[in-house]
Amino acid sequence: MRYLYPLLLIVLLVTCKKEDEGPAPEMVTQNLPTGLLSFTIDEVPQENIRFATIEQNGPHHDRIVITLPKEYAKGDEMTVTIKMMEGFLIRDGSMNEYNPSEMKLNFSKTGCLAFTVYDKKNDVYPGAFYLYVDPTIPMTAPSTGKNYEETLDGTETFVYIPVQNLGTAETITENNKWVSDVEIFIKNKKTGVVTPSRGAYYLENPNNDLFAMIPAAMEAGEYELTVQKQNRKVVIPDALVLKYGKSIVRMLPFTSASKDTSNSISYSGYNLLPEHKYIMELKNDFTSPKRVTLSPTNYLTLKQEIPASFPSGNYEATLFIDGKEMPSYWNYNRNILEIKKDARQPSLATLSNERNAVLGEVTLYKAITTFKKSEPIIADLRDGGNKSNIIMFLKNVASGKTFELPFSGKTDSFIPFSLFNIPKEVPVGKYEVFVSEVDKISERYHKIITIE
């Protein structure tokens, strides 16, 4: 968690004094955070302190936005004076208690300052409040004396940069919108292309500096970083230099291509450079193994046109990069490539049964080839188990006779799969498997299955 945010729901209206132009101050009602009667900060005019709520109809204003005047002389420190209701105290996320009549706080290198209000007499926490600080003086960023060099590895990269006079990374806009990060703009020095990103303080690093998140899909090159918070920004004096790492291909469990539409096989990834060789081996139980060479269209995509003579069907797909076999997406199933003749054909990705469930956050199934007649076949049809008009066909390899298995329901899981009961009249033996939907029949399942 970035911060401790207690879940609190209390409606409390309190009053505070407001200076009028008349001879005597007038007491007015103001929605302060629960338990607070007044809130002031040394060297900060009251008009620079705004009480806000990010709840649409919030009963109390538990977000305090502090705009420091340009002449503010205490740097990243501030002295807060709070008048509390009788018997109420203030604690931070580490349960440290504060003297509300003089709270000395440091707001540098943090998202916001979070506090809870503690009713000591009743031993309850009736409220909380959060401080956001927006300086008005320019931000600065000292040079570290060297470039920020990072190797791209297919994941987000984080660069830690020293930025001064930022205030808290989080703030509340005039429209009471919570902004959790500052903006980072990553400009390619060669092309001028700017990639927006974000920065914050919640990742640990030795100096607790602001991190800039560099997206995984960035191109290698030299970049200029700009940090912006609302209308203030600073250019980081040291360049960001990104280098390509090893080639990474996102081999999804099931990939589908159609000869009548895109007519190509495509995979996405990172660091896909033309100096490497990308060979895909395709296997099923009906044809000899085939090899296809994939070529980078850019550093994020591999692609290969499907030859007209290439047989449609389902294949187990294994990728080799420079002769080295890449692991399957799953450790219990092979990656499947489906090449359809017609994009409207239904898909048949995996066959399994309940005994081969792979339990986890989401229940999935290990592909098998042997089924008992007493157990339904569980099929991954890429449809969420919701097509009741789909039919499974088993074609006996020896006799050529075909048996029809109607849709029998779906699994009771977060991602449902289709169920097909095996009729008693289906004899034991080996079968090819298809599914049909309306007038379209799928490509043949890549494995011959056995019914016993």
Secondary structure, DSSP 8 states (H G I E B T S, - for coil): --S----------EEEEE--SSSS-EEEEE--STTEEEEEETTB-GGGEEEE-SSTT-SS--EEEEE--TT--STTEEEEEEEE-TTEEEEETT--EE-TTSEEEE-SSSS-EEEEEEETTTTEEEEEEEEEEE--S--B----SS-EEEEE-SS-EEEEE--BS---S-EE-TT--EE-SEEEEEEETTT--EEEEEEES-S--TT--EEEEE-TT--SEEEEEEEEETTEEEE-SS-EEEEE-S-EE---SEEEEETTTT-EEEEEEES--TTS-EEEEEE-SSS--EEEEEEEEETTEEEEE--TTS--EEEEEEEEETTEE---SSSSS-EEEEEESSTTS----EEE-GGGEE-SSS-EE---SEE-TTS-EEEE-SSTT--TTEEEEEEETTT--EEEEEEEEE-SSSS--EEE---TTS-SEEEEEEEEETTEE----SS-EEE-
